Amino acid sequence: MSAKAVFRVQDSPNLADPPPKFQFTAAQKRRAALMKKRSETRIGMPRVLNMYSQAPVFTGYFASLGIPAENLIFSEYTSEDLYKEGAKRGAIDPCFPSKLGIPHVHNLLFKAHAKKPLDIIFFPMIDCLTSEIYGSQASRSCPTVAATPAAVKAAFVKEGDLFKEKGVLFLDTFVNISKPDLLERQMFEAFQEVFGLSPEENHRAVEEGYRALDYYNNALMRGAAREALEQLEREDRLGVVLLGRPYHNDPGVNHEIMEEFQKIGYPVFTEDCLPIDDDIIWRLFGDEVRSGEIPHPMSIADVWKNSYSENTSRKVWAAKYVARHPNLVALELSSFKCGHDAPIYTVVEEIVEHSGTPYFCFKDIDENKPTGSIRIRVETIGYFLKRYREDIVRNRRTAGAIEDQLREFEARLRREALRDKLDALSNAFETGAMPRIHVTLDALAASKPAEPEYETVSGD
């Protein structure tokens, strides 16, 4: 669901300025023409990297300026054919997700543009992300991921400007999504001359982008995830939490491992869709906050101090969430050559396993897809989880039976105590005397009320 819903354009209101009333000067005429052209402008965006978590900011922005939803085009999902066709233009050495930048832009140029011409390819360099982690030191994205659009641009203009040849404007705008005021300025500078923007409508469009992201995260994803999680709790079933980076939602990057788990009956939750309603996170983390171990349920200060990378921080926090929820197990994915994942391999594993929660991982995944090996591992994990669930159900039933026996025993003791008391009172009525209570003089002296602390006044 995350891989699809994040790219779905929401119903955003049109917040654009009305057409200029007067068009006397060249600037007024030019702006009016640019504003009129918005309804026909087609914008392509690569379906890669942090767009898997931040795309609603941009789709909401463009839609609110009058760009029709059908004119916001994303490249196809990653596939073996898409990668092989586009990777011929060059290579980016680091991780596989970064290598996909070139093939996805190639897909937009040679597939989407060929089908119906694009006016713009927008591939922003996202420097920092929105964050809900409490007290983190920063919310930066991976520098390799952030710089990928610039490297992609070089691959298409080094031997000849392919964008210019095809009549497409390529924008690799540098953006800071964690800083709304700065993002507003960055988007205005990038699109002022493209859309004929005014500062006021640009401001409204940026606000709509953040609203779209908030709706996607909280109402759409976390709302659906909460319903699924509550169903798991009612039915004593298990769910799998994907501990990965946003682009691991791409079926071509995760090699459809998530689909394999869903086929055998395990719902898969991404990190960003884990419910963070107060009643849930305080149930999971409340004791630690009250004991002073952490300052807030969304804090990772107790396990990870170097909280500069946002996706790293989210991964560590999600590991803590899984470790505390009895109906969730952890599945960690990591791409080959991921420099941000390497320092937290042990951290994540120990957080999960220390609680007794099952932990599984697929690390160093790249463009090679060992389908047979993946299916064997998933079937093995599925067999283990089946036995693990049976143990959980059996233990809960045993614990429930013990609790019932303890309640019954307590009730019996209370009944016997009450019966003894009534018997004593009954004897008192028959003999005419209440039961004798033996109290020593020392006990009586000790029970004497304390002297008043205030001074008495004559006549009181």
N, C-alpha and C positions, 0 to 999 in steps of 0.2 A: 504493500500500500504506500509506503514512504517513497518508493522509487517512482511512483506514478503521480501521487497527489501533489508533490512538491512542484511539479511543472504544470499543473493545471491552473489556468488563469481564472482568478476569482472574478465575481461580478463587482467590479469597482465602479463607483460613480464617476462621471465625467467632470473633472475639476478644472478643466482648461478655461482660460480667459475667453470671454465672448470675442468675436471678430472685431477688429478696430472699427469704430464708427466713421472715422475720417481716414482717408488714404490719399493724402495730398503729396507727402514727401516720398522720396525713394525708399527710405527706411520703413515707413508705414506700409507701403505697397509690398515690399519684400517680406515683412513680417506676416502680413495677411496671407501672402501666397504660401509661406512655409506652414502656417497654421492650417490652411485648407488642405495642404498636402499630407497632413498627419494621418488622415483617414485612409490613405492609400499606401502609406509607408509600411514596408515589410522588414522586420528585424529578425535576424537569425542569431541564436545563442547556442554555444556548445553545451551538450549535456554531460558535463564532466566536473570533477573536483568539488570545490565548495558550493557549486551551484546546487548540489544535492541537499543543501541546508539553507541556502540564502536566496534561491531563485525567486520566492514570493516578493522579496523587496523590489526586484527589478520588474517583474511582471505587473505588480501593483502600481509601480511608478509609471510605466508606459501606458497601461490601460487607463489610468486616471487622466492622462494627457490626450486621450482620444484615439489611441492606437487600437484598432479592433483586436479582439482576442485571437481571431483566426490569422492575424498578421504577425503574431509572435510565434516564431518557428524555432523549435529545438531540433538539434541533430538527432539522429536515430540512437537507440540504445546500443551500447558497445557489443560488438559481435566479432567473430573471427574474420569475417569478410571485410567489415568496416576497418578493422585494424590493419589488415594486410594491404588494402587498397590505399589507405592514407599514409602509412608509415614509409612509403617509398620516397617521399619528399624530403625526408631527413629524420633524425632521431634525437631525442632528449635522453641523455644517459641515465638519470637517476631512476626513480620508481616507475612501475608500469602505469599507474594513474596519470603521472605527468606525461609519459610518452603518448597517452591518448589524446592530448591536446591537438596535435597535428592531424591525426586521422579524423577527428570530429569536425575540425574546421574544413578539412578536405571534403567531408560528407556534405557540409552545408553548401560549399561552392559547386561541387560536381553532381550533387543529387537534388538538394532542395532548391538551389538557385537555377539549375537546369530545368526543373519542373515548373517553377514560377519564380521570376527574378526577385532577388533580395536587394534591398537598398542599403542595409547596414548589417554587419556582423559585429555584435557586441560581446566581447570576451574580457570582462573586467579583471584587473589585478587586485584581488581582495587581500588587503594587508591585515585587517583585524575583523573579528566576528562579534556578533552580539553574544552576551554571556549572562547566565543566571547562577554561575558559581560564586559563592559568597567569599569575599576577601581575596580573590585571585590577584596575582601581581600584574597580569596583563591578559589580553585575549587575542594574541597574535595567531595568524595562520602560519603554516609551514612556509618558509621563504622560497623553497623550490616550487611549491604549488602556487604561491603568489606571483612569482616571476614567469611562470609558464606561458601566459599570453604574449609576453614580449618575445620569448624564444620562438613561439609559434609564428608570430608575425615575421620574424627574420627568415624563417624557412620558406615563406611565400613571397618575399620581396628581394631576396639576396641575388638571384639570377635574373630577376625581372619581376616587376610589381604585378603579380597575378590578380590582386584585388582591383587595381586600376584597370587592368585589361578587361575584367568582367564587370566593371562599373559598380563595384561594391565598396562602401566605406567601412574600413576595419577600425574599430575603436577598442583599445586595450586600456581603458580608463583606470587609473589608480584610485581605489576607494577604501575608505575606512568606515565600515558598517557599524562599528561599535561607538562611533562618534557622530550622532545625527547632524550636528551643525557643520561638521567638516564634510560629511557626505553630501549635504545639501549644496555646498559650494562646489564640490567636485563634479556633481552631476550637472549643475548649472553651467559650469565652464565647458563641459563636454557637449552639451546639447543645446546651448543657447542659440548657436548659429545653425543648428540642424533643424530644430523645431520652432524657432522664433520664440523662445521662452521669455517670459517675464519672471523676475525673482519671486513674485507672489505665487504664481501658479506652480513654479518649481518647488516652492516650500510646501504647498498643499500636496503635490505629487509625492514628495519624499515621505511626508506623514502617512499618506495612503499606503506606501510601500511597507512601512513599519507595521501599520495596522494589518496588512495582508499577511505579513510574517507571523504576527502574534496570533491571528486567527488560525493559521495553518498549524502552528505549534501547539496551541492550547485547546482550541475548540475542536479542531479536526483530528489531529493525531493523538494527543493525550486523552481527549474525550473517548475516542474509540478504544484506546489502549486500556483505559480504566474499566470499561465494560468487559473487555476480554479478561483482564486480570481478576475482576470480581467473579467472573464465571469459573476461572481456574480455581479460585479459593473455595467456591461452593461445591465444586465437583472433585476436589482433591486431585487436580491435574497439574501438569508441569508446562511451563513456557520457557522458551530459549531467548536469551537477551544477546543480541549481537554487539560485542565490544569491538568497535572498529571506528573508522573515520567516515565522514558523510558519504564519500564516493564508494565505500564498500556496500552501499545500497544498490549500486549498479550491478545488475545480474551478470554483465560481462566482466566485471572486476572480481566479484565474489564467486564466479564460476558456478552460479546457480545453486550454491550450497544451501542457501536459505530455502529455496523451493524444495529441495530434497527433504529438509526437516518438516516442512509443511505437508508434504505428501504423506509422511508417516504419522501425522496428527499432532505435531507440536507447533503452536503459534509462535511466531518470531517477533520480538520487540526490538526496535532500534533504541539507541541511547536517548535520542531526543524525544521519543514518544513515551518514555516512562512517566507515569503520572506524578506530579509534584504538588497535589492538593495538600493543604495543611494536615488534614486528618490522616493522610497516608505517610507523609515524610516525618511527622512527629511521632507516629506509631513506630516507625522504623528507627529513627535517630533520636527520639526525645530523651531517652535515658542518658545518652552520651552528652547531650546538650546540658541537661540538668546536673550531671556530674562534673561538668567543666572540661570534658575532653575535647569538645569542639564548640565553637561559638554559635553555630547555626547548622541546621540540617543539610544545607547546600554547601557546606565547607569541606575541603579536602586537606586542611592544614595539618591534620593528625597523621597523614600518610604521604603527602607529597608537598614539599615546600617550594619547588621550582615551578610554580604555576604560571608560566609565561605563555605557553602554547594552549590555546583554547580547546582544540580537539583532544589534546592530551589530557587536559583537566576534566573534560566531559567523560572521557574513557575511564579515568580513575574513579570519578564519582559514581558512574554507572556500576563499576565493580563493587563499590561499597553497597549500593542499592541491592544488587543481586545477592550479596553475601548476607543481607538481613531479611530477605523475603523468602519464606519457605517454599513458595511455588515457582521459583525461578532458578534457572541454571545458566551458567556463563559459557559463551562461545566467542573466543577472541579470534579476530582476523587481522593479519598484518601483511603489508606488501613488502616484497623484496627491496632491500636498500632503504627502508624507512628509518631515517635517522632519529625521528621523534619518538617512534615506538620502542626502539632498542633500549633506552634507559628505564622504561617502565615494564618490561617483560616480567621481571621478578616481582615488582610491586603489585601488579594486577593479579598475578597468579597467587601470591601469598595472601592478598586480601580475600580472595574468594575461597581458597582451600582452607584457610585458617578457621573459617566458619563451618567447615564440613560440607560446603556446597560443591557440587560437581563442577569441574572446570575442564573445558576442551578448547583446543586451538588449532588453527590452520595458519601457519606463519610462512613468510617468504613466498607468498603467492605472486605470480607474475602472469605473463601472457600465455604460458603453457598451461593447458587444462587437462590434467590426468583424470578423465571422467571415471574410469574404472576404479581407481584408488579412492576417489572422493565418495563414490557410492558405497564401497566396502566400509570406509570409515564411518559414514553416516549410519549405515545399518548396524555397525558395532556399537556406536554411541546410542542408537535407538534401543538396542537390546539392553544395554546397561540402564538407560533411563526407565525402561519398563520395569526392571527389577527394583530400581531405586524408588519408583513410585509405589510399588507393592509394599516395600519396607516402610515407607512413610505412612501409608494407609494403615498397615498393621500396627505400627507404633502408636499412631493416633487413636486407633480403636483400643489398644491396650491401655494407653494413658487415660482414655475416656472411661474405660471399665474401672480402673483404679480410682479415678475421681468419684465415680458413682458409689463405689464401695466405701470410700472415705466419708462421703456425705451421709450414706446410710448408717455407718458406724457412729458418726457424730450425732445424728438424730436419735439413735438408740441410747447413747450415753445421756443425752439431754432428757429423754423420756424417763430413764431410770433415776436420774437426779431429781426430776420433778416428782416422781412417784415416792421416793424416799422422803422428800419434804412434806408431801401431802400425808404420808403415813405418820410422820412426827406430829403434824398438826392434829390429825385424827386422834392420836393417843392423848394429846393435851386436852381435848374435849372430853374424853372418857375419864381421865384421872383428875381433871380440874386444875391441872398445873402445867405450865409451859415447860419445855425442856430446859434443864439446868445448863447454864453456860459457865464454864470455869475460866476465870480471868485472874491472873496474878496481879499483885499490887504494883509491881514494876510496870506491867503493861498498862494498868490504869493510869499510873503517873505519866507514862510516855504519851498517853492519849489526851493529856490535859491541853486545852487550847493555848496557843502562844499568847504572851502578853502583848497588849497593843503597843505599837511603836510610838504613838503620839502621847504627849504629856496630859494627864488628867487635870482638870481645873476644879477647884473646890466648888461643891454644889452640883457637879455633874452626877 
